[in-house]
Amino acid sequence: MVSAKTILAYLLYALLAAILFLVLLFPDQAVKAYVDSRLAAIDPSLSMEAETIRPAMPPGLKMTGVDLNRNNVRLAHFEDARVSPDLATVLQDKKQVRFQARIAGGTVNGRATLEGTGPAGPLRVEADLSDIRLGKLDAIRTRVPFSLSGSLRGRITHDGARAPTGMTNGLLNVSDLHITLREPFFGISELVMDQTDADFSVSGGNLRLKSLTFDGPMVEGKITGTIELRQPVEQSRLNLTGNAKPRPELLARLQETLPQGIVNTRTMGTRGLTFRVRGSIDDPDLSMR
């Protein structure tokens, strides 16, 4: 007669064997292909690579060494990421998954809502960003005439149901922002901002900058306008206007370096400096008045 202990041992063995085969035979390439198809629904040039993709408990996926690429150029590297389905929505038309990832010293936490089973179904994403170091993001290290560092946080949403190609909205904040110019501009090689806030939307290859406000020990101001996004990103076309009010330290330096007659340095500290930026990111055309 088979004892209960023997039956329990066989059941445990079967369970362990099932888990082992699940891990060893897990269709990681099929998962990658599905993720790529969903990324392509947002932007056809986006793709993902991961060192490992494995099932995890509670039910979900765990990925390590994840690269987000555009046209085979890395935009960001995630140390690891985890995706977990909302089990209450599995049998519903709108399925939800939650995700967490570590990137550039910070985290991304969010939720995605998927409609339909194919890659063409609308996708909505909500993501909260926290303590991400700008200087560690690959997308920031482009061939542009400046470098950025600081701590990024905020919220980004993407609604794939918005015609014709979906819409992305963002509210971002950067604290302790350092902008280092590769070539000094009128004797200025670095600007420091205590707080920088951006409100923007992206649709159809155009970025609309509703408001970019900045405030620091050297200058405060606001920029609005549009950017026509191109690849590579440094060739994106700029159409921006703004006003910057220099603090006393910067004002004194500008009075020493600006050619006489370009701007009225006597009123710059109160009215500020109105400017316009055209051209491209790697070759901007700045005019002041």
C-alpha positions in Angstrom: 0.0 0.0 0.0 1.4 3.4 -1.0 1.7 5.7 2.0 0.5 9.3 2.1 4.1 10.4 2.5 5.1 8.7 -0.8 2.2 10.3 -2.6 3.2 13.7 -1.2 6.8 13.1 -2.3 5.7 12.3 -5.9 3.5 15.4 -6.0 6.4 17.6 -4.8 8.7 16.0 -7.4 6.1 16.6 -10.2 5.7 20.2 -9.1 9.5 20.8 -9.0 9.9 19.1 -12.4 7.1 21.3 -13.9 8.8 24.4 -12.5 12.2 23.3 -13.8 10.8 22.6 -17.3 9.0 25.9 -17.2 12.2 27.8 -16.5 14.4 25.8 -19.0 11.8 25.8 -21.8 10.4 29.3 -21.2 9.8 31.0 -24.6 11.8 34.1 -23.9 12.1 34.9 -27.6 8.4 34.8 -28.0 8.0 37.2 -25.1 10.7 39.5 -26.6 8.8 39.4 -30.0 5.6 40.4 -28.3 7.2 43.3 -26.4 8.9 44.5 -29.6 5.5 44.4 -31.4 4.0 46.5 -28.6 6.9 49.0 -28.7 6.5 49.2 -32.4 2.9 50.3 -31.9 4.2 53.3 -30.0 7.2 53.9 -32.3 8.3 51.5 -35.2 11.9 52.3 -34.5 11.8 51.0 -30.9 13.0 47.6 -29.9 14.1 45.7 -26.8 17.0 43.4 -25.9 17.4 41.5 -22.6 20.1 39.3 -21.2 17.6 37.0 -19.5 13.8 36.7 -19.5 12.4 34.3 -16.9 9.1 33.5 -15.2 8.8 34.7 -11.6 6.6 34.3 -8.5 4.1 35.8 -7.8 3.1 35.2 -11.4 5.0 37.4 -13.8 8.2 37.9 -15.7 11.6 39.0 -14.5 14.2 40.5 -17.0 17.8 41.5 -16.4 20.1 43.6 -18.5 17.3 45.2 -20.5 18.2 47.7 -23.3 15.6 50.0 -24.9 16.8 50.8 -28.5 15.8 53.1 -31.3 17.1 52.1 -34.7 19.6 49.8 -32.9 21.0 52.7 -30.9 20.6 52.3 -27.1 18.4 54.9 -25.4 18.4 53.4 -21.9 19.7 50.5 -20.0 17.6 48.9 -17.2 19.5 46.8 -14.6 16.4 44.7 -14.1 12.6 44.8 -14.7 9.6 42.9 -13.5 6.2 42.6 -15.2 3.2 41.2 -13.3 -0.4 40.8 -14.6 -3.4 42.0 -12.7 -5.1 38.6 -12.4 -8.5 40.2 -11.9 -8.3 41.6 -15.5 -7.0 38.4 -17.3 -10.4 37.5 -18.7 -11.5 41.0 -19.4 -11.2 42.9 -22.7 -8.9 45.4 -21.1 -6.0 43.6 -19.5 -3.6 45.3 -17.1 -0.1 44.6 -16.1 2.1 46.4 -13.6 5.8 46.9 -14.1 8.8 48.0 -12.0 12.4 48.6 -13.2 15.7 50.0 -12.0 17.4 52.5 -14.3 20.3 55.0 -13.8 20.2 54.8 -10.1 16.5 55.3 -9.9 13.2 53.5 -10.5 10.3 53.4 -12.9 6.9 52.1 -11.6 3.8 51.9 -13.6 0.8 50.2 -15.2 -0.1 49.3 -18.8 -3.5 48.6 -20.1 -3.8 46.4 -23.2 -6.8 46.0 -25.5 -7.1 43.0 -27.7 -4.6 40.1 -28.1 -2.6 41.4 -31.1 0.1 44.0 -31.3 -2.2 46.5 -33.1 -4.5 46.8 -30.1 -4.5 50.2 -28.3 -2.0 50.5 -25.4 -2.1 52.9 -22.5 0.8 53.3 -20.2 1.2 55.3 -17.0 4.7 55.5 -15.4 6.2 57.2 -12.4 9.9 58.1 -12.5 11.9 58.6 -9.3 15.6 59.6 -8.6 16.9 58.8 -12.1 20.4 60.3 -12.7 20.3 62.2 -16.0 24.0 61.8 -16.6 23.6 58.0 -16.7 21.0 57.9 -19.4 22.2 56.8 -22.8 19.7 59.1 -24.6 21.3 62.1 -22.9 24.8 61.2 -24.1 24.1 62.3 -27.7 26.4 64.3 -29.9 25.0 67.7 -28.7 26.9 70.8 -27.6 26.2 70.2 -23.9 25.9 67.6 -21.2 23.3 67.3 -18.5 23.3 66.0 -14.9 20.7 66.0 -12.1 18.0 64.0 -10.5 14.9 63.3 -12.6 11.4 62.5 -11.3 7.9 62.8 -12.7 5.1 61.1 -14.5 4.7 60.0 -18.2 1.5 58.7 -19.9 1.0 57.2 -23.3 -2.4 56.8 -24.9 -2.3 54.6 -28.0 -5.9 55.2 -28.8 -5.3 58.8 -29.6 -5.3 59.3 -33.4 -3.4 59.0 -35.5 -0.3 57.5 -33.8 -1.0 57.9 -30.1 0.0 60.7 -27.7 2.5 60.9 -25.0 2.2 63.4 -22.1 4.8 64.2 -19.5 5.3 66.2 -16.3 8.9 66.1 -15.3 11.1 67.7 -12.6 14.9 67.8 -12.4 16.5 69.0 -9.2 20.1 70.2 -9.1 20.4 70.4 -12.9 23.8 71.1 -14.3 24.1 72.2 -18.0 27.7 72.0 -19.1 28.5 73.6 -22.5 31.2 72.0 -24.5 32.0 75.4 -25.9 31.6 78.5 -23.6 28.8 80.9 -24.6 29.9 84.5 -24.0 32.3 83.2 -21.3 29.7 80.9 -19.6 30.5 77.2 -19.6 28.0 75.9 -17.0 24.5 76.8 -15.7 23.1 75.4 -12.5 19.3 75.1 -11.8 17.9 74.3 -8.4 14.6 73.3 -10.0 13.5 72.7 -13.6 10.0 71.7 -14.5 8.7 70.5 -17.9 5.2 70.0 -19.2 5.1 68.5 -22.7 3.3 66.3 -25.2 4.5 64.2 -28.1 2.4 63.2 -31.1 3.1 62.4 -34.7 6.8 63.1 -34.4 6.4 66.5 -32.9 7.1 67.5 -29.3 5.1 70.4 -27.9 6.8 72.1 -25.0 3.9 73.6 -23.2 6.1 75.0 -20.4 9.7 74.6 -19.4 10.4 76.7 -16.2 13.8 76.9 -14.6 15.1 78.6 -11.4 18.7 78.7 -10.1 21.3 80.9 -8.5 22.3 82.4 -11.9 19.1 82.6 -13.9 15.4 82.0 -13.9 13.0 81.8 -16.9 10.6 80.0 -19.1 10.6 78.4 -22.5 7.8 77.3 -24.8 7.6 76.0 -28.4 7.9 72.9 -30.5 10.5 70.4 -31.6 10.2 68.4 -34.8 11.8 65.1 -33.8 14.2 63.5 -36.2 16.7 60.7 -36.3 19.4 61.0 -35.1 18.0 63.1 -32.3 20.6 65.9 -32.6 19.1 66.7 -36.0 15.7 67.5 -34.5 14.4 70.9 -35.6 13.9 73.6 -32.9 11.2 76.3 -32.8 11.4 77.7 -29.3 10.9 81.1 -27.6 11.6 82.1 -24.1 12.6 84.7 -21.5 15.5 84.4 -19.1 16.2 86.8 -16.2 19.8 86.7 -15.0 20.7 86.9 -11.3 23.2 89.6 -10.3 26.2 87.2 -10.6 25.4 86.2 -14.2 24.3 89.7 -15.1 27.7 91.1 -14.1 29.4 88.5 -16.3 27.2 89.2 -19.2 27.8 93.0 -19.0 31.5 92.2 -19.3 31.2 89.7 -22.2 28.2 90.7 -24.4 29.1 93.0 -27.3 27.7 96.5 -26.8 24.3 97.0 -28.5 23.1 93.4 -28.6 20.9 93.7 -25.6 20.1 96.4 -23.0 22.1 95.1 -20.0 20.6 97.8 -17.8 17.1 96.4 -18.1 18.0 92.8 -18.4 17.9 92.1 -14.7 14.3 93.4 -14.4 12.7 92.6 -17.7 14.8 89.7 -18.6 16.2 88.6 -22.0 13.7 87.5 -24.6 15.2 85.0 -27.1 14.3 82.6 -29.9 16.0 79.3 -30.9 15.8 77.9 -34.4 18.0 75.4 -36.3 18.8 71.9 -34.9 19.9 70.6 -31.5 23.5 70.1 -32.7 23.5 73.5 -34.5 21.1 75.9 -32.8 20.5 79.4 -34.1 19.9 81.7 -31.2 18.6 85.3 -31.5 18.0 87.7 -28.7 16.1 90.9 -28.2 
